[in-house]
């Protein structure tokens, strides 16, 4: 087989695998209200369903990072395909809350396997001067896939199509990446063994890494909290929740295309501090505005969270280099784990806000809107804390190191 054909197939297969990840994120966010109605679930129960998605991701991503060199990307992607397929089918035929929890865990597990296999595989396939370019092109398909998935979910919902039909759409990129990977020769990992794990763990105990570890928990929930609940919270705001999600992720895809230049101009600490300020403004606006102004709020929010994930991973790569690939995997893992933990908490906030707002005499759509916006008001706390932390980090790192351009990082 021609080497370029094989390489292209693996790269395009990786892109479709990441689109599958994006679809399980966006389409599931779109059908969340329908799941609540179909199975008579509280917002807290929906939060636990979301938790399983974000819990499966870090488990498989960290395990995949640890065993990548011994198992190889081909076997990890086989596991991803099985997990994605089971997750989608179990969701469609769930029939109840318990199987929804299990199916969502499978989806998250498959997504983590995709991250663990495709990032290092792409790095191994291309010469050093092309790696950053190809990784950026690969990772554009997460926000890009969310845009596509959000619009699909909106149009299918508006057409009266069931949530099961929407989940079947997620099988399309799943089957496509399996076809593209089938029979292809996967690259052998360029680094084998685990001789440096001791050094990795030692580096992860340094103050800088621990600080970034804590910040990652807050940057992740600042990004994924409002995005994951947008369908339920904004459904009565007079704006389309799926169009808001598509706008946010579309702007993120464009922003990340120019991420290297932005980080070079502002520095990592400047990008993180600025992002936390914009995210706080965006979430605050979400909690106070209705109608078309919600799209204006989405622009602030998108600018705020756009660079959080890649810059945090890039900060680990640059400022704690001895933590290695494991350090970056752990940072990504804590981001998803934090997002998982907060899902039922956010759901409980919505349930409690409904009770409080109902006591004031609100009913129907007005009640749902007031409860949702009150919950968003509480979410402003996340980027609010980050503003303080990144101010500290800005002066700390300015004193410790002169500002340097960040290396491109493979991240969502």
C-alpha positions in Angstrom: 0.0 0.0 0.0 1.2 3.5 -0.9 2.6 5.1 2.3 0.9 8.4 1.6 -2.5 6.7 1.0 -2.1 4.8 4.2 -1.1 8.0 6.1 -4.0 10.0 4.7 -6.5 7.2 5.6 -5.2 7.1 9.2 -5.4 10.9 9.5 -8.9 11.2 8.0 -10.0 8.3 10.1 -8.7 10.1 13.2 -10.7 13.2 12.1 -13.9 11.2 11.8 -13.3 9.6 15.2 -13.0 13.1 16.7 -16.2 14.1 14.9 -17.8 11.1 16.6 -16.6 12.5 19.9 -18.1 15.9 19.0 -21.4 14.4 18.0 -21.7 12.5 21.2 -21.2 15.8 23.0 -23.4 18.1 20.9 -26.2 15.8 19.9 -26.5 14.5 23.5 -26.7 18.0 24.7 -29.4 18.7 22.2 -31.6 15.7 23.2 -31.1 16.3 27.0 -34.5 18.0 27.4 -36.2 15.1 25.4 -34.5 12.5 27.6 -35.8 14.3 30.7 -39.3 14.2 29.3 -39.2 10.7 27.9 -38.0 9.1 31.2 -39.4 11.7 33.6 -35.9 12.6 34.9 -34.9 15.4 37.2 -32.2 17.8 36.2 -30.0 16.2 38.9 -30.5 12.8 37.2 -29.6 14.3 33.9 -26.5 15.6 35.6 -25.5 12.1 36.6 -26.0 11.0 32.9 -23.6 13.8 31.9 -21.2 12.8 34.7 -20.8 9.3 33.2 -19.8 10.8 29.8 -17.1 13.0 31.3 -16.0 10.3 33.7 -15.5 7.7 31.0 -13.3 10.1 29.0 -10.5 10.6 31.6 -10.4 7.0 32.6 -9.7 5.7 29.1 -7.5 8.7 28.2 -5.2 8.2 31.1 -5.1 4.4 30.7 -4.5 4.8 27.0 -1.6 7.2 27.7 0.0 4.7 30.1 -0.3 1.7 27.8 0.0 3.4 24.4 3.6 2.2 23.9 2.8 -1.4 24.7 -0.7 -1.8 23.2 -0.4 0.5 20.2 -2.9 2.9 18.5 -4.6 0.2 16.4 -5.8 -1.8 19.4 -6.8 1.3 21.3 -9.0 2.5 18.3 -10.5 -1.0 18.1 -11.6 -0.5 21.7 -12.8 3.0 20.9 -15.0 1.6 18.0 -16.6 -1.1 20.3 -17.2 1.5 23.1 -18.7 4.1 20.7 -21.0 1.5 19.1 -22.2 0.0 22.4 -22.7 3.5 23.8 -24.8 4.7 20.8 -26.9 1.5 20.6 -27.4 1.2 24.3 -28.6 4.8 24.4 -31.1 4.3 21.6 -32.5 1.1 23.2 -32.0 2.1 26.8 -35.6 2.2 28.0 -34.6 3.7 31.3 -32.3 5.6 33.5 -29.8 2.8 34.5 -28.9 1.9 30.9 -28.6 5.6 30.0 -25.9 5.9 32.6 -24.1 2.8 31.3 -24.4 3.8 27.6 -23.1 7.3 28.3 -20.1 5.9 30.1 -19.3 3.8 27.0 -19.5 6.9 24.8 -17.1 8.8 27.1 -14.7 5.8 27.2 -14.6 5.7 23.4 -13.9 9.4 23.2 -11.0 9.1 25.7 -9.5 6.2 23.6 -9.7 8.4 20.5 -7.7 11.1 22.3 -5.2 8.6 23.7 -4.5 6.9 20.3 -4.8 9.6 17.7 -2.7 12.4 19.3 0.6 10.4 19.6 -0.2 8.5 16.3 -0.4 11.7 14.3 2.8 12.9 16.0 4.5 9.7 15.0 3.3 9.8 11.4 4.6 13.2 10.4 8.0 14.9 10.5 8.6 17.3 13.3 8.0 20.4 11.2 4.5 19.2 10.2 3.3 17.7 13.5 1.9 21.0 14.9 0.1 21.8 11.6 -1.5 18.3 11.4 -2.5 18.2 15.1 -4.1 21.6 14.8 -6.0 20.4 11.7 -7.0 17.3 13.6 -8.3 19.2 16.7 -10.3 21.7 14.7 -12.8 18.9 14.2 -13.9 18.9 17.8 -15.5 22.3 17.8 -16.1 21.9 14.1 -18.0 18.6 14.7 -19.9 20.2 17.5 -21.1 22.9 15.1 -22.3 20.2 12.7 -23.9 18.1 15.4 -25.6 21.1 17.0 -27.2 22.1 13.7 -28.2 18.5 12.9 -29.8 18.2 16.4 -31.7 21.5 16.0 -33.1 20.7 12.5 -34.1 17.2 13.5 -35.7 18.4 16.7 -37.6 21.2 14.8 -38.7 18.6 12.3 -40.2 16.6 15.1 -37.8 13.7 14.7 -37.1 11.6 17.8 -34.0 11.7 20.0 -33.3 8.1 18.9 -33.1 9.1 15.3 -30.6 11.8 16.3 -28.4 9.3 18.1 -28.4 7.1 15.0 -26.7 10.0 13.1 -23.8 9.5 15.5 -23.1 6.1 14.0 -22.3 7.7 10.6 -18.8 9.0 11.6 -18.3 6.0 13.8 -18.7 3.6 10.8 -16.6 5.9 8.6 -13.6 5.9 10.9 -13.8 2.1 11.2 -13.8 1.7 7.4 -10.9 4.1 7.0 -8.8 2.4 9.7 -9.6 -1.2 8.4 -6.6 -3.0 7.0 -4.2 0.0 7.4 -0.7 -0.2 8.8 -0.5 1.9 11.9 2.8 3.6 12.8 4.9 2.0 15.6 5.3 4.3 18.7 8.6 6.1 18.5 9.1 5.9 22.2 8.8 2.5 23.9 8.9 1.6 27.5 8.2 3.5 30.7 11.7 4.2 31.9 10.9 7.9 32.5 7.6 7.5 34.4 9.5 8.1 37.7 10.7 11.5 36.4 7.3 12.3 35.1 5.7 11.7 38.5 8.4 13.7 40.2 7.8 16.6 37.9 4.1 16.4 38.6 4.7 17.1 42.3 6.2 20.6 41.6 4.3 23.7 42.6 3.8 24.9 39.0 2.2 21.6 37.9 0.0 21.3 41.1 -1.2 24.9 40.5 -2.0 24.2 36.8 -3.7 20.9 37.9 -6.1 22.9 40.2 -6.7 25.6 37.5 -7.5 23.0 34.9 -10.4 21.7 37.0 -11.9 25.2 36.9 -11.1 26.1 33.2 -12.8 22.8 32.1 -16.0 23.3 34.0 -16.1 27.0 32.9 -16.1 25.7 29.3 -18.1 22.5 29.4 -20.6 23.5 32.1 -22.6 26.1 30.2 -22.1 24.2 26.9 -23.4 20.9 28.2 -26.5 22.4 29.8 -27.2 25.0 27.1 -30.2 23.0 25.7 -32.0 22.8 29.0 -31.1 26.2 30.5 -31.6 28.4 27.4 -34.6 26.5 25.9 -37.0 29.2 27.2 -34.8 32.2 26.6 -36.2 33.2 23.2 -32.9 32.1 21.5 -32.1 28.7 20.0 -29.9 26.7 22.3 -28.4 24.7 19.5 -27.6 27.8 17.5 -25.9 29.2 20.6 -23.8 26.1 20.9 -23.0 26.2 17.1 -22.0 29.8 17.3 -19.8 29.2 20.3 -18.0 26.2 18.9 -17.8 27.8 15.4 -16.0 30.8 16.9 -13.8 28.4 18.9 -12.8 26.5 15.7 -11.8 29.7 14.0 -10.0 31.1 17.1 -8.0 27.9 17.5 -6.8 28.1 13.9 -5.1 31.3 14.9 -4.3 30.2 18.5 -0.5 30.1 17.9 -0.4 33.8 16.9 -2.7 34.9 19.8 -0.6 33.1 22.3 2.6 34.4 20.8 1.3 37.9 21.1 -0.1 37.7 24.7 1.8 34.9 26.2 0.3 31.9 27.9 -0.5 33.7 31.2 -2.0 36.7 29.3 -4.2 34.4 27.3 -5.4 32.5 30.4 -6.1 35.7 32.3 -7.9 37.4 29.4 -9.9 34.2 28.8 -11.1 34.0 32.4 -12.3 37.6 32.2 -14.2 37.1 28.9 -15.7 33.8 30.1 -17.0 35.5 33.3 -18.6 38.3 31.3 -20.1 35.8 28.8 -21.6 33.6 31.5 -22.9 36.6 33.4 -24.6 37.9 30.2 -26.1 34.5 29.6 -27.6 34.7 33.1 -29.3 38.1 32.5 -30.2 38.5 28.8 -32.9 36.9 26.6 -33.7 36.8 22.9 -31.1 37.8 20.3 -28.8 39.3 23.1 -28.1 35.6 24.0 -26.1 35.3 20.8 -24.1 38.4 21.8 -23.3 36.7 25.1 -22.2 33.6 23.2 -19.5 35.7 21.5 -18.0 36.8 24.8 -18.2 33.3 26.2 -16.6 31.8 23.0 -13.7 34.2 23.2 -13.2 33.4 26.9 -13.1 29.6 26.7 -11.6 29.3 23.2 -8.0 29.0 24.3 -8.4 27.5 27.8 -7.8 23.9 27.0 -5.0 24.0 24.5 -3.2 26.8 26.5 -3.4 24.8 29.7 -1.9 21.7 28.1 0.7 23.9 26.3 1.6 25.5 29.7 2.3 22.0 31.1 4.4 21.2 28.0 6.4 24.4 28.3 6.6 25.0 32.0 6.8 21.4 33.3 8.4 19.6 30.4 9.7 16.7 32.5 6.1 15.6 33.2 6.1 14.4 29.6 3.1 13.0 27.8 1.8 11.5 31.0 1.6 15.0 32.6 -0.4 16.3 29.7 -2.7 13.3 29.8 -3.3 13.8 33.5 -4.1 17.5 33.0 -6.6 16.6 30.3 -8.0 13.9 32.6 -8.5 16.2 35.5 -10.3 18.6 33.2 -12.8 16.0 32.2 -13.1 14.5 35.7 -13.9 17.9 37.1 -16.5 18.4 34.5 -18.0 15.0 35.4 -18.1 15.8 39.1 -19.9 19.1 38.6 -22.7 17.7 36.3 -25.1 16.5 39.0 -24.2 19.5 41.1 -25.3 21.8 38.3 -28.4 19.7 37.8 -29.2 20.0 41.5 -28.7 23.8 41.3 -31.4 23.8 38.5 -33.8 21.7 40.6 -33.4 24.0 43.7 -33.7 27.1 41.6 -37.0 25.9 40.2 -38.3 25.4 43.8 -37.1 28.9 44.8 -38.5 30.6 41.7 -41.8 28.7 41.9 -42.2 30.1 45.4 -42.3 33.6 43.9 -45.3 32.6 41.8 -43.5 31.9 38.5 -44.8 29.1 36.3 -44.2 27.5 32.9 -41.6 29.0 30.6 -41.0 31.9 33.0 -40.1 29.5 35.7 -37.7 27.5 33.5 -36.0 30.6 32.3 -35.6 32.1 35.8 -34.3 28.8 37.2 -31.8 28.4 34.3 -30.5 31.9 34.6 -30.1 31.7 38.3 -28.0 28.5 37.7 -25.9 30.4 35.2 -25.4 33.1 37.7 -23.8 30.6 40.1 -21.6 29.3 37.3 -19.9 32.8 37.0 -18.1 31.7 40.2 -15.8 29.4 38.2 -14.2 31.9 35.9 -14.4 34.5 38.7 -12.0 32.3 40.8 -9.8 31.8 37.7 -9.4 35.6 37.3 -7.8 35.7 40.8 -5.7 32.5 40.2 -4.4 33.6 36.8 -3.5 37.1 38.1 -1.3 35.3 40.7 0.1 33.0 38.0 0.8 36.0 35.7 3.0 37.7 38.2 4.5 34.5 39.5 5.6 33.3 36.1 6.6 36.8 35.0 9.0 36.9 37.9 10.2 33.3 37.3 10.5 33.3 33.5 10.4 35.8 30.7 7.4 35.4 28.5 7.9 32.9 25.7 5.8 31.8 22.8 3.9 28.7 23.6 4.3 25.5 21.7 1.2 24.3 19.8 -0.6 21.8 22.0 -2.9 19.0 21.0 -6.0 19.6 22.9 -9.7 20.5 22.7 
